């Protein structure tokens, strides 16, 4: 499934750091693929935290590792 902008929200922002929440009825492995968040790469910064609630009932915390191509990694 493709990224859906309405499913992304800001939980907190301070000193250039943003904590995001994303909910999607897709598998975590699909949401975690490189470039999934590219539609909003201009909003995300290296080191931002994304809490993902996936359709397979998995909640994971991820960190943005690049902002030219949004890659995320487990923390």
C-alpha positions in Angstrom: 0.0 0.0 0.0 1.2 3.5 -0.7 1.8 6.3 1.9 -1.3 8.1 3.0 -0.7 11.7 4.2 -3.8 11.8 6.5 -2.4 8.9 8.5 0.7 10.8 9.6 0.6 13.2 12.5 3.0 15.1 14.7 3.1 14.0 18.4 5.7 16.5 19.6 8.2 19.0 18.2 11.2 20.6 20.0 14.6 22.0 18.9 14.4 20.7 15.4 13.3 17.2 16.5 9.9 15.8 15.6 8.1 12.7 16.9 5.7 11.4 14.3 2.9 8.9 14.5 1.8 6.9 11.4 -1.1 4.4 11.3 -1.8 2.2 8.3 -3.7 -1.0 7.7 -0.6 -2.5 6.0 2.2 -4.8 7.2 5.0 -3.2 9.0 7.5 -4.7 6.5 5.7 -2.7 3.7 5.7 0.5 5.7 9.4 0.1 6.6 10.6 -0.1 3.0 13.1 2.5 1.9 11.4 5.5 0.4 7.9 4.8 1.8 7.9 8.2 3.5 9.4 10.1 0.5 6.2 12.0 -0.2 6.9 14.0 3.0 10.7 13.9 3.0 10.8 17.7 3.1 9.1 17.6 6.5 11.3 14.9 8.1 14.8 15.4 9.4 17.6 12.9 10.2 17.0 11.7 13.8 13.2 12.2 13.8 11.3 9.4 15.5 8.3 7.7 13.8 6.0 5.5 15.8 4.2 3.1 13.5 1.0 1.3 14.1 0.7 -1.3 11.3 -2.2 -3.4 10.3 -0.5 -6.6 11.5 -0.9 -5.2 15.1 2.8 -4.3 15.3 3.9 -1.0 16.9 7.5 -0.1 16.2 9.6 2.9 16.7 11.7 4.0 13.8 14.2 6.7 13.2 14.7 8.6 10.0 18.2 7.8 8.8 18.4 10.1 5.7 16.2 12.9 4.4 17.1 12.7 0.7 15.5 9.3 0.6 13.6 8.5 3.7 15.0 5.3 5.2 14.0 4.1 8.7 15.7 1.8 11.1 14.6 0.1 14.3 15.6 1.7 17.5 
